[in-house]
């Protein structure tokens, strides 16, 4: 299977888990050298195979050059990184990789069904039980990439095994996660579809480099707020903590979350000790909130988010061959409530409204911008509670706001 930009990183990780959950396999963990910088323009335009006017427009984008400090540099190859169309063009360039692999192994029906190529943008892995098939696929892919002006990066392309050491490698990294199987006793072992213990367990955890980078980011924020108010530090850290935790909330992360919270606590003690000239001023910066002791919070009630407070919830992978453009609005609208990156309030309202906008009655799609609206505006006395909330398309929200009286408030009599 191939996962492209209309699917999420979590779907790619889920596809890997489904491929290896019942059997240990060999893996080609590959990296394309400077993918966005080296795509052959002619090969890309030929693959797009569109009508002349759009072909000329895309060619103009590709050949427009890069402006750096007042100097224009020509772009004779590659796609413009950071451009809105760049990920799409890269996906088009790499489209067909899976079919090429399946053509090679197509002589055997069993091998064809067991081969698994999972790609997200320019990152991909090939998974199969036979190392000879994996090595052959590596050569096939290397040859296939030449036509697009690309090549595999030797230093970051490796052969590995999910359970046993192979060439000094075991397990692999993909999209910020470490995937590896561990030998365990029957009590803790995963079981096959018939309930028989497999003797191993597949664990997907946050990768060590990503954990380290996250800790460095937290440390940088704390160090740059040595003289700032506590509220400013908490407001800066909370989005970082919540965003990182939500991304890894679908894998085995509880131990990692607890460890990061402990290290963050140590950094905050050092921050407080520096401000207090040797004293951490516990009662000034830490309070008891609910059942939490030593909660880093302000007198006004602003609390520092905790990684470990993020619930672990397994991601439900997108159905095979489903896309946001297949017309199945009900499926894609309901899925938004299962996405770990969807806020809880939005997910709850999506399920309550059964995926429909209450203003126009149409289903939400993955490309829609949705907004939470107060049925009775707060400026008119409405409360911020679920029974007074609804989810609307952005344009429906604008229309509703124009007509619900919230814009006609008399600020002279009640300025606040």
Secondary structure, 3 states (H helix, E strand, C coil): CCCCCCCCHHHHHHHHHHHHCCCCCEEEEEEECCHHHHCCHHHHHHHHCCCHHHHHHHHHHHHCCEEECCEEECCCCCCCCCCCCHHHHHHHHHCCHHHHHHHHHCCCHHHHHHCEEEEECCEEEEEECCHHHHHHHHHHHHHHHHCCCCCECHHHCEEEECCCCECCECCEEECCEEEEEEECCCCCCCECCCCCECCEEEEEEECHHHHHHHHHHHHHHHHCCCCCCHHHHHHHHHHHHHHHHHHCCCCCCHHHHHHHHHHHHHHHHHHHHHHCCCCCCHHHHEEEECCEEEEEECCCCCECCCHHHCCCCCCCCCCCCCCCCCCCHHHHHHHHHHCCCCCHHHHHHHHHCCCECCCCCCECCCCCCEEEEECCCHHHCCCCCHHHEEEEEHHHHHHHHHHCCHHHCCCCCCCC
